[in-house]
Each structure stands twice: as structure tokens, then as C-alpha cells.
Amino acid sequence: MDRKNINRGFKKLRVWQDAVSLYVLACKISVIILRPYLLCIPPGRDS
């Protein structure tokens, strides 16, 4: 039996790990950027 694509699952795993790392980085950056705006919203306002 000839196995041509033995690394196919590993490549998908690497792409998934890169996507998760990018999401975490984007969340950290958005918290830094939006923090001053979030502190200015008075309590009780849902906007």
C-alpha cells in the first residue's frame, strides 16, 4: 500500500493552531484599543 499524503492531517492541525494564535492576538489588540472607550460608558447604559 502506497501512502502519498501522510502529512495531510498535520498540516490541517498547523493551520488550526495558527488560526487560534491569530484570534488570541486580535483579541488582545482589540482590548488594548477599546479599553478607553469601554471605561467611558456610564453604568446602566446598554449601548
SVG drawing of the C-alpha trace seen along z (x, -y; Angstrom):
<svg xmlns="http://www.w3.org/2000/svg" viewBox="-29 -58 33 60">
<polyline fill="none" stroke="black" stroke-width="0.4" points="0.0,0.0 1.4,-3.4 0.8,-6.3 1.1,-9.6 -0.5,-12.1 0.8,-11.1 1.2,-14.7 -2.3,-15.9 -3.7,-15.8 -0.7,-17.5 -0.9,-20.4 -4.6,-20.9 -3.6,-20.9 -0.9,-23.6 -3.4,-25.8 -5.9,-25.4 -3.2,-26.3 -2.2,-29.4 -5.8,-30.5 -6.2,-30.2 -3.0,-32.1 -4.2,-34.9 -7.6,-35.1 -5.9,-35.4 -3.6,-38.1 -6.5,-40.0 -8.5,-39.8 -5.5,-41.2 -5.1,-44.1 -8.8,-44.9 -8.8,-45.0 -5.9,-47.5 -7.6,-49.7 -11.1,-49.6 -10.3,-49.9 -10.6,-53.7 -13.9,-53.6 -15.3,-50.9 -14.3,-52.9 -16.3,-56.0 -19.6,-54.2 -21.7,-55.1 -23.2,-52.2 -26.8,-51.3 -26.4,-52.1 -26.8,-49.2 -25.3,-51.0"/>
</svg>
